[in-house]
Amino acid sequence: MNYEKIINDFVKDGAGEFIVTDRHGKVLYRNRVEDFTDEQWMGWAAFNIDAETIDHEEEWEISDRNGGNYYNAKSLPVKDDGEEVILHHVYNTSQYATLLRDVSGYLKDWRDLSAFQTAMLEKLSGNYESCLPVVLKYFKVSSAVMYIGRERKMERHLLSKGTKTIASTRIDREDVFDTAKGEFRKLPGLGEDEYLCYISDSAIHGTDYALYLYSEELENDDDFSMHYNVIKLFIENGLLREQITYESEHDKLTSLYNKGKYMSMISDFLPKKNRVAIYNMDVNYLKRTNDTLGHEAGDALLVKAGKSLLAVEKDNVRGFRMGGDEFMLLGWDLEEDEAVAIKKEWEEALDKLNKNDSGVECIIACGLAYGKDDFDLKELLKKADDLMYENKVAIKLSRGEDPNAR
């Protein structure tokens, strides 16, 4: 039998592997374009078609996992000179199968990314740290920590697997923004854990930010680059919105809260607390400094005063510049001995600033009033004010100066 003639008669496309078998599956002819063996072929064919009963063209697929190849096969019973055989036309579709697999993978990645974007968008109206639960879920990490770096202070927002509350603290600036994207490093204040930095060395409107994810198995995979971009856009969007609020609540010169924020806390926040400390402060000799050395020297004096308050800020202690030479420090959820200790800590911070600075000495009068349980906030504020003036007079008298001098 002329097998090549059979192929030419029944097949229009001459590309691919051609196999002719009898009704029992035995290979009679091959053009041997592909490198699989006759035994392999007979095994695949026996599994997919019934050579003895096939009576029309059948199309089927072969997955050669050992060889890493994929094939498409068409089998057709034909007769020539009264002899009946089965003609098989086999295409190697490995390239297309790999492409399809890659496309399927990309589609899965895009579905994952789409779900991630949707989850992030649902949080878009929240604060920048509200993305941490979404990040924790989609990156399947055990901890996520975000750093927001201000001019003199830094915020740390930490969320760990199994917890629902984001632990937010204000700490001294650390060099967490010097790490390259994807670099492993240890973070301050979080033990010996190794963190993987995903967003670092980024800033918007002068505010630095970084996001670190912790996992023993996580690797810096470029496939996550689009996820990084989503996170980056989310954080920057939140920071842009937050910047408006931040600027409205903070004194530009000292980075402390301003009087507007103070009034808000005095009316809405502090009355709900049952243990509060009020520190009324006033910078001595500001007018004299402005008149004799100029307003730049006066501003430097105010900045130094602000730094002394920032040095003692905690989650439950905040400093305020009320305007001019007037400052306030508010503390809550603390005992009286803690309030006294904070005053001593502030005095030491101011003393250190003066010793390390060759400029004008910053002298601040302070009055501390502490209230517990059923206190009268107005009386507490007045007491702190009176004690501040007493301290102001005492400071001037101790220096042999007129207590009314400014």
N, C-alpha and C positions, 0 to 999 in steps of 0.2 A: 504494500500500500504506500502511495506517495503522500507522506504526511505533510510535506511542505505545500503540496497542491491543496490539501484539505484546508490548511491554514489560510492560504491565499483566497480560497473560494468562500470561506465563511467569516473571515475577519477583515474588517476595513482598515483598522489601525494596526500597523505592523510593529509597534513599540511594545516592549515588555517581554515577559517570559511566556512561552507557549509549551504546553504539555499535552500529550495525547496518551490516554490510558484506555485499557479495555474495561469491560463491564465489571470486572473484579477489582479494579483499582490499580492494576499493575501498569507501571510506566512503560510505554512503548516508544515514546519519542520526547525529547526536550531540546530546545535551542540553547539552554543553559546560560541565560543572561544573568540569573541570580545564582548565588552560591550555596543555597540550601541543598541538602542531599535528597535523593529519591525517597529514602526512608522517612525523612521529615515530611516530605510532601504527602506521601501515602497516609501518614498518621493524621495530618491536618485534614485531608480530603475525607478520610473515613469518618472523622468526627463531625464534619459539616454536611456531607451529602451522602445519599444512598446510591452508589454507582450502579447497582443492579436495577433500580426502578426509576431513576431519573428520566423524565420524558419531555422536559422543557428547560429553557435556560434558567439557571439559578445563580444569584449573586451572593457572595459571602465574603467575610473578612478574616484575616489571619493576623494574630499578634505573636510574633516570635520574641518573647521576652529575653531568651538567652542571647539571641543575636542582636537584639535591640532594633528589630525591623517590623514594619507593618505592611500588610499586603491587602489588595483588593482583588478578589478572584471571581471570574465568571465561568461557569461550567455549562456546556451545551452538548447533548447527544447528537451525533451526526452519522450518516451512512455514506459509504463510498464503495462502489463495486460490490454491493451486497453485504459489506462488512460494517458492523456498527461499533463505533468507538465514542469516547467522550473527549471533547476538546476543551481544554482549560486555558483561559487567558488571564495572566497574573500581572498586576501592576504593583510596583513598589511605591507605597504611599507614606513611607517613613517621614519624609520631609514635611508633608502636609499634616501628618499626625502630630509631629512635634510642634508645628505652628499652631495647630488647633489646641494642643495642650497648653502652649504658652498663652494663647488668647484666652483660654478658659481661666488660666492663672491670673492673667491681667484683669479679666472680668471679676474674678473673686476679689482681687486687690481693690478694684474700683468699688465693688459693693461694700467691702470693709471700709474703704475711705469715705464712701458716701454716708454710711451709717455713722462713722466717726464725725464727719462734718455736721450731720443732722444733730447728733448729740451735743456737739459744741455750740451749734446755733441756738439750741434750746436754752443754753446758759448765757447767751450773748449779752443779755441785759443785766447779768450779774457782775460781780467784781471779778478781777482778773484771776484771783485764786480759786474761783468756783469751777475752773476747768480741771482742777486736780482729781476729783472723783472720776471724771470721764477718762482722763489720761491713765489713771490707775487701772481702770477696767479694760481699756482697749490695748494697752501695752502689756497687760498681764504682769505687772511688776509688784513688788512687795511694798515699796515706798516711793513717794514722789515729793520732792521738796523744791519750792520756788523761792528765789531770792529777789527782792526788789531793793536796789541800792539808791538811797537818797544822797544828798550832798555830804551829810555828816553821820547819818544813821542808816541801818539796813533792816529791812523786814524779812523774816523767815517764816514761810508757811509750809507746814509739814503735814502730810496725810499718809497714814500707814494702812496696809491691808487689814481688814477686820474692824477698823474704827470708822465712825461716821463724822467725827469732829476734826476740823482742821486746826492744828495747834499753831497759833500765830504768836510770834514774839518779835521784839525789837532788840537788836544786838549791835555792837560796834561793827563797823565795816570790816569785812574780811576780804582777802584776795580770791574770791570765788569767781570773779569775772575775767580772770586771766587764762582760764583753761580753754583749749581749742575744742571745737565741736567734736563730740564723740570720744573725748579723752577720759580715761579712768582716773579718778583722783579721790582722795579722802576729803570729807567735808568737816569743817570745824564744828564742834559741839555735838557730833552725831556718832561718837565712838570710832571704831576701827572699820566700819563698813566701807566698801568700795562703791562709789557711785559712778554712773555713766552720765556724762554731761551731754545733753541734746541741744540745748540752746544756750549760748554763752557769748560773751563779748558783744552784746547787743545793747543798744540804748535808744530811747525815744524821748525827745524833749529833755535830754539831760538825765533821764532816769535809766540806770543800768538794770538789767534783769537777766536771770539765768534759771534754767530748769534742769534738775538732776533726777534721774530715775535709778532706783536700786533694784538689782536682780542678780542672783548668782549665775543665771543662765543667759541673760540678755547680752546680745552683741550689737555692735554698731552697724546695723544693716542699712545699706543705701536704699533698699526698697521702702523704708519708712520716711524717705525724704519729704514726700508730700504730706505725710502726717505732721512732720516737723513744721512745714510751712503753715498748715492749718493752725497748729498751736501758736506759732509765732504771730500770725495775724490776730488770733484771739487775744493773746496777751497784750499786743500793741493796741488793739481796739479798746480793751479794758483800761489800759494805762492812759490812753488819750481821753477817755471819758472821765477817768479818775483824776486826771491832771486838772480838769476844770474845778472839781470839788477840792482837790488839794490846794490849789492856789487861792481859792475862796476862804479856806480855813487856816492858812498858815501865813506867818509874818515872813516876808521875803528876805529881810536882812538877817534874821536869826534862825530861820527854819523852825521856830517854835509855833505852836498854835497861836492864833490871833484872838483879839477881844471878842469877835463874833462867835468863834467856837467856844470860848469861855462862857459867854452868856447862855449859849445853847446848853452846855453841860450843867451850868448852875441851875437852870430852870427845869430841865427835863431829865437829867441823868443823876446828878448828885443827891437830890432829895429822896431817891429810891434806895440809897445806901444807908447802912446803919453805923458805919465806922468810917469817918472821913478826917482828913488832915488838910488844913489850909495854910499855905505859906505865902504871906504877903511880902513882896520884896520891892526895894527901891534902890536904884544905882545912885550912889553919892557922887557929887562933883561933876555931873554931866554938863551942866550949863557952863561951869568954869572951864572945862576941857574944850567945849565948842568955842568959847570966846577967846581963849588963849592959844590953843593949838589948831583950831579949825574943826570943821564938821567931819572930816575924814577920821581924825583922831577920836572924835565923839562916837562915830559909827563903830570904830574898832573896839571901843569900850563896851558898846552894846553887844557886839558880836561875842566878845569874851564872856559877858554876862550870860548870853544865850547858851554858849558852850557849857558853862557850869551847870545850867539846868538840864541840858541834853545829857550830860554825864550821869545823871541820877534817874533819868527816865526809865520806867519799867512798864509792864503791862497794866499796872494799877497806879502809876505815877506819871503825870503829864505836866509839861511846862507851857506857860503862856506869856507872850509879850502883850501887855495891855495897851501900850502906846507910850512914846517918850521914854522916860526912865523907869516906868512901872512894869513889874513882872509878877507873875503868880505861879505857884506850884500847887497842884491838886493831887491828893492821894486818897484812895478808897480801899475798902476791904483790908484794912491793916490795923494792928493794935497800936496803942500809944507809944510803947517802947520802940516799935518799928518806925513810927513817925519821927521820933527823936533821932533814931539812928540815921534816917534819910537826911535829916538836917545836918548832922555831923558829916555825913558822906559828901553832901553838897559843899560844905565849908572847906573840906579837904580838897575837893575838885577845884574850887575857886583858887585856893592857895597854890595849888600845883600849876594852874594856868598862869597865875601872876609870876611865879618863879621861873617858868619857862619862857616868859615873854618879856622882852626888854622895853616894851611900850608902857603906856600909862597904867598905873596900878588900878585894878577894878575893885572898888569897895562897895559892898551891897549890904544894906540893912534888911533884916528879916524878922518877921513875927510869925510864930507858929501857934495855931489854935487847933485843938483836937476835939472832935465830938463823937459820942457813941450813943446808940439807941435813940432816945427821944430828944435829940438836940434841936435847937432853933438855928437854922442856917444863917439867917440875917445876923443874929447875935454872934455867931461864930465868925462870920466875915468881919464884923466890927471889931471883935476881939483881936483877930489877926492884924487888922489895920492899926489898932492902938499899940499893940506890941511892936509892930514894925517901927512906928514913930518913936517909941521909947528907945528902941535899939539904935535908931538913926541919931538921936540926940546923944546917947551914950558913946557912940563911936566918935562923934565930933568932939565931945568933951575930953575923951581919952587922948585926943590928938592936940588938945589945947586950942581948939577952934571955936568960933561962934556957932552955937547949935542952930542958928537960923541961916547960916551961910549955905549957898548952893554951889 
